[in-house]
Amino acid sequence: MYLLWPLLFLHVSAARLNLFDDGLKQAKQEGRVRLVGDQPSSGRVEIYHDGQWGTVCDDDWDMAEAQVVCRQLGFPGAISVTLGGRYGEGSGKIWLDDMKCQGSESSLSECSFKGWGVTDCSHKEDAGVVCETGTNITSNRQFSVDNSLGLSDDLGLLFDSGDGCDFRIKVKDDSEESELTFCVHRMILMFYPELNITDNSRDLTVDVSQTCHPHVSAFLRYLYTRKIDVSVTSAQCLHQLAFTFGVKKLMEDVGRAFTLLIPEDNTFQTQVSMFEYGVRTGDLVLQENVLQYLSWNCEFLISSPVWSSVSFHMMDALLQRSDLVVKDEAFLLEALERWIQDKGDELSSDQQASLLNHIRFLLIPVDRLYEMQFSSSVLRRNHEKLYLTGLLRGFQFNALPFSKIRNNTISEYLPRIYTGDEWSVIFNATTVKNSRYEYRNGYNIDYNYNRGYGQNNRMQSFSTPAHPSALYREQKVFWQAQVILSRQECSNYGISCYSFPVARIIASGNQNMYTSIIRYSNRLILTCKNENNVFQVQDFKNSMAVIPNNSSMGLPNPCPDDYSFRFVVRPEYI
């Protein structure tokens, strides 16, 4: 389901309002685009250059160009292109012609074109787009933000009445078709030094998308009371207003509402847009929430069309993480190589090298390391020294005891969450859900239990290498993984359980031989069965992992009745 994610463009102008001078420039900056039409998500494409707006000719105008425009405006992506001045003929300059975009550019002006104002078109050929909006969000969930710290509710009544107000805030949209005016109190605004309100200030003009006009009053009231109710549909507007006015605490609080949106779009277009928005607004909480979700869903992200459009700084942030869920490190390297090749000349050689240096060559399976010696590509030839160093370090890691390896850093040998068959086992969600049990005399009675291990569809035995290093790969550790649904079952195992379901993984056999050099930081991955959506990664504490409910999860569970359990073994050197 595509999400409502139009990143809002606001600019502010007022006498002596120095903070927003850059915001004013940004609103009219070179290369900014806008849509002129009846809906905010569709219209004639116009681009700002040399102090004026101009149109784009529809010669060679296709979906790659439309994707760039829609993402630049903050929409998840494009639905279609329009040709022949469907949204009416523009006036003035035709700035762009013969556009050739890859689809991964961050702005339309980064694409190839004839040159500014070089065209043989007329305005009858003005190009347009229809962007995705996903306005079918149905969540009515709401939460309250209260930073009042004892402020009187009378301040809210003062705002409502407008008595004694001495400062006017005018709110317009970009097209100037709608205008609101609020009379407020200069003294209240002076509590927010970012606004640079002085005794001589009399008014302030703010350009806000008309979509957000219904939320401006509630935001201004927050400046008085430090209280506000936030819903999924109002969060985007309130976050942008808080950013514009420099109200950082509200921006952080509202940013938490965005976590409700993160699992909703399995195309990953929304999440990528949210991260870039978080970078622009400096919202570290939003950036981390998105990065965590994309890390958990890294395999699915890599296989999606959005992978090639990920920015350099997002890729750099992802590759430094150890919570990436991927098949193995070689899979991640191959995906990165494809991404670099797709970017082409957009990346410098130093940028390519900095990303490749995040690959943990030590943890690439040794047989794959061996094969890499004989593979060749332009990328590998250009960074031959880097690859050779990685291969050498990888072979050392596989041939020498850990105590003999010099200059090792934590990230080099710390595993990510590798889901290859040799390291994990998955439980079919349906068999877990259909296990028969009922509540009787204070206990959940499980009809599958005591029928024997072979018939218990919530328990599996499997084995893994003791460690990825070749020194230990032939040494096996045997594991028993199970999902427990009842208190009776816990009692029969001699363990205490306080909520259900609960996952358990225990080792047997040779594990104790390696406790002085190897520890196991195992993980439980919860995945929506039909949507391939990882919504939770859980640590095991004393071999147990309690499956959280929606109220205790960082991200909401989009499939509460149909998800699978994957047990992942993660050996690491002590």
SULCOR-V280870 format. One record per helix or strand of 3 or more residues. SS is the DSSP state (A for helix, B for strand). FROM is the first residue (numbers start at 0). TO is the last residue. If there is no record, write none. Layout:
ss->{SS:SS}
from->{FROM:FROM}
to->{TO:TO}
This chain:
ss->{B:A:B:B:B:A:B:B:A:A:B:B:A:B:B:A:A:B:A:B:A:A:A:A:A:A:A:A:A:A:A:A:A:A:A:B:A:B:B:A:B:B:A:B:A:B:B:B:B:A:B:B}
from->{10:17:32:41:51:62:77:93:107:122:127:141:153:166:178:185:192:202:209:226:231:247:268:283:297:304:311:328:348:360:365:377:383:401:409:423:428:436:442:452:458:475:486:501:509:517:522:532:543:549:562:570}
to->{12:26:38:48:56:71:81:95:109:124:130:145:160:171:183:188:194:206:224:230:244:261:280:295:301:308:318:345:355:362:371:381:398:403:412:426:432:439:445:454:464:483:491:508:513:519:527:538:545:551:567:572}
